[in-house]
Amino acid sequence: NMEQHLFSLKDGDQLQYNIFNKNIITNKEPIVFVMGFTGVKEDWFGFDELVANKYPDRVVVSFDNRGMGNSNSKTGEEFTLELFARDIYELTEYLFPKKQIILHGISMGGYITQTFLTLFPEKVKGCVLGCTALGGGNTIMATDESVTNVFSFQPKKKGVSHEEHRLNRAKDMYKICIPQRFIDEKPDIYEELLRISIQQNRPVDVIIKQFQAILGFLQNGTDLVELPTLVIHGIQDILIPSPNALKIAERFNN
């Protein structure tokens, strides 16, 4: 029950998206999955499909942020979280004109979701904020040295193939995204995550521009609108420490 399409944005860039339960007739709000930093829609690891199967009376959408996966972006284009949020608005107004949606954003996708709430509050019925944080100086930052290493964006070393470099970069990223206990107990899932990571298009220049957009959000934040909100966080999260979830929960009364 899944279809894959390309959507053309007004500025000429394109977003590739997956849509589940497209042809159902329902009054219930669609669920839109918003991926995080360096991520592509395949990184949901089938969770979008699982939700679509569990809720066959709702349309479910996942997509690649511009420049990542099978979505494109123009060379030299500056990224902001507002730009990402407007991309979602264009896509969802095309798919669901004048209809409210439920946003599920993780990590950077949570930052994008918060920005969307500020820009288009009338479009959102509720949201899920997973492993994310408030901006505007309210973020509890990671202090682990491995996080600093990942964000140093080291160039490929001489004698190392592009495939090996991509694999090493993926392993470094997962060191700060997945607890070692999980890697040890579920090596088959970890290997599949690595396979997906190196298969998909994740340009370094786009990753750096995403990182710059994140820094802008962490410094400036956004004015949040009160909506029904579910906050989810892993207690062992290294990249975005879990006390950030408590700050979000305190900010959202509903």
C-alpha positions in Angstrom: 0.0 0.0 0.0 3.0 2.3 -0.5 3.7 4.6 -3.5 6.8 6.6 -4.2 6.7 9.9 -6.0 8.8 13.1 -6.7 7.2 16.4 -5.8 8.5 19.6 -7.4 8.9 22.6 -5.1 8.2 26.1 -6.3 11.9 26.9 -6.3 12.7 24.0 -8.7 14.1 21.5 -6.2 12.4 18.1 -5.7 11.4 16.0 -2.7 11.0 12.2 -3.0 8.3 10.9 -0.7 6.7 7.6 0.2 2.9 7.6 0.8 1.0 4.8 2.5 -2.7 4.2 2.5 -3.1 6.9 -0.2 -6.4 5.9 -1.5 -8.4 5.5 1.7 -11.4 7.8 2.4 -11.0 9.2 5.9 -11.4 12.3 8.0 -8.5 11.5 10.2 -5.3 13.6 10.0 -2.4 12.2 8.0 0.9 11.5 9.8 4.0 13.0 8.3 7.4 11.7 9.3 10.2 14.3 9.4 13.7 12.8 9.4 16.7 14.2 11.2 20.3 15.2 10.6 22.1 13.3 7.7 19.0 11.0 7.5 16.9 9.7 4.6 13.5 8.2 4.7 14.9 4.6 4.6 16.4 5.4 8.0 12.9 5.0 9.5 13.8 1.3 9.1 10.2 0.4 8.3 8.6 2.3 11.2 6.6 4.5 8.8 5.2 1.4 7.2 4.5 -0.2 10.6 2.5 2.9 11.7 0.6 2.8 8.3 -0.3 -0.8 8.9 -1.4 -0.2 12.5 -3.5 2.8 11.5 -5.0 1.8 8.1 -7.5 4.7 8.4 -4.7 7.3 8.2 -2.5 8.3 5.4 1.2 8.2 6.3 4.0 10.1 4.5 7.8 10.0 4.8 10.2 11.9 2.6 13.8 12.9 2.0 14.8 16.4 3.1 16.1 18.5 0.2 19.5 17.5 -0.9 19.4 14.1 0.9 18.6 10.7 -0.5 16.6 11.0 -3.7 15.6 14.7 -3.1 17.8 17.3 -4.7 18.9 20.9 -4.0 20.7 23.6 -6.0 24.4 24.1 -5.6 25.3 27.0 -3.3 21.8 27.0 -1.7 21.8 28.1 1.9 19.8 25.9 4.3 17.6 27.0 7.2 15.1 25.2 9.3 12.5 27.6 8.0 13.3 26.4 4.4 12.8 22.8 5.5 9.5 23.7 7.2 8.3 25.5 4.1 9.2 22.4 2.0 6.9 20.3 4.2 4.1 22.9 3.9 4.3 22.9 0.1 4.3 19.1 0.1 1.5 18.6 2.5 -0.7 21.4 1.0 -0.3 19.6 -2.3 -1.2 16.2 -0.8 -3.7 17.4 1.8 -4.9 20.9 0.8 -6.4 22.8 3.8 -6.3 19.7 6.0 -4.5 19.5 9.3 -1.7 17.0 9.8 0.2 15.3 12.6 4.0 15.8 12.5 6.5 13.2 13.8 10.0 14.7 13.9 13.1 13.2 15.3 16.4 14.9 16.1 16.8 17.7 13.5 13.4 16.7 12.3 12.1 17.8 15.7 13.7 21.2 15.2 12.0 21.4 11.8 8.7 20.4 13.4 9.0 23.1 16.0 9.8 25.6 13.3 6.7 24.4 11.3 4.5 24.9 14.4 5.6 28.5 14.6 5.1 29.2 10.9 2.0 27.2 10.2 0.2 26.5 13.5 -3.2 26.2 11.7 -1.9 23.2 9.7 -1.0 21.0 12.7 -3.3 19.0 14.8 -0.6 17.6 17.0 3.0 16.4 16.9 5.5 13.8 18.2 9.0 15.1 19.1 11.5 12.4 19.4 15.1 12.6 20.6 15.2 16.4 20.0 15.5 19.6 22.0 14.4 23.2 22.4 16.6 25.9 20.8 17.3 29.4 21.7 19.9 28.6 24.3 17.7 26.1 26.1 19.4 23.0 24.6 21.4 20.7 26.9 24.4 20.0 24.7 26.3 16.8 24.3 29.8 16.7 26.0 31.0 13.3 24.8 34.3 13.6 22.7 32.9 11.2 20.1 30.3 13.8 19.2 32.9 16.4 18.6 34.8 14.0 16.3 31.7 13.3 14.2 31.1 17.0 13.6 34.6 17.8 12.6 33.8 16.5 9.1 37.2 15.0 8.5 38.2 14.6 4.8 38.8 11.2 3.3 42.3 9.9 4.2 44.8 9.0 1.4 44.6 5.4 0.4 41.0 4.9 1.8 38.3 4.1 -0.7 35.2 6.2 -0.9 33.1 3.2 0.2 35.4 2.6 3.2 35.3 6.3 4.1 31.5 6.3 4.0 31.3 3.2 6.1 33.7 4.7 8.7 31.7 7.9 8.8 28.5 5.9 9.3 30.1 3.9 12.2 31.2 7.1 13.8 27.7 8.5 13.6 26.1 5.4 15.0 28.5 5.4 17.9 26.7 8.5 19.2 23.2 7.5 18.0 23.0 3.8 19.2 24.0 2.5 22.6 26.8 -0.1 22.4 24.6 -2.6 24.2 22.1 -2.5 21.4 24.9 -3.0 18.8 26.2 -5.9 20.8 22.8 -7.5 21.3 21.4 -6.9 17.8 24.4 -7.0 15.4 22.1 -8.0 12.5 20.0 -4.9 12.8 23.2 -2.8 13.2 24.7 -4.2 10.0 21.5 -3.5 8.1 21.5 0.1 9.4 25.1 0.4 8.2 24.1 -1.0 4.8 21.3 1.5 4.4 23.6 4.3 5.6 26.3 3.7 2.9 23.8 2.9 0.1 21.8 6.1 0.3 22.9 9.5 -1.1 24.2 11.7 1.8 26.4 14.4 0.2 28.9 15.9 2.7 28.2 19.5 1.5 24.5 19.0 2.3 25.3 17.5 5.7 27.5 20.6 6.5 24.6 22.9 5.4 22.2 21.0 7.6 24.6 21.4 10.5 24.8 25.1 9.9 21.0 25.3 9.9 20.9 23.4 13.2 23.3 25.9 14.8 21.0 28.7 13.8 18.1 27.0 15.6 20.1 26.2 18.7 21.1 29.8 19.0 17.8 31.5 18.1 15.1 28.9 18.9 11.5 29.6 17.9 8.2 30.7 19.4 6.2 27.5 20.1 2.5 27.1 19.8 0.6 25.0 22.4 -0.6 21.8 20.7 -1.1 18.2 21.8 2.4 16.9 21.9 4.0 13.5 22.6 7.7 13.6 23.7 9.8 10.5 23.3 13.5 10.1 24.2 16.0 7.4 24.8 17.7 7.6 28.2 21.0 6.6 26.8 21.1 9.2 24.0 24.6 10.6 23.6 24.0 13.0 20.8 21.0 14.8 22.3 21.0 14.1 26.1 17.7 12.9 27.4 17.1 15.8 29.9 16.2 17.8 26.8 12.9 15.8 26.7 12.0 17.2 30.1 12.6 20.7 29.0 10.3 20.1 26.0 7.6 18.5 28.2 7.8 21.5 30.6 7.3 23.9 27.6 4.3 22.0 26.2 1.5 21.9 28.7 -0.7 19.8 26.5 
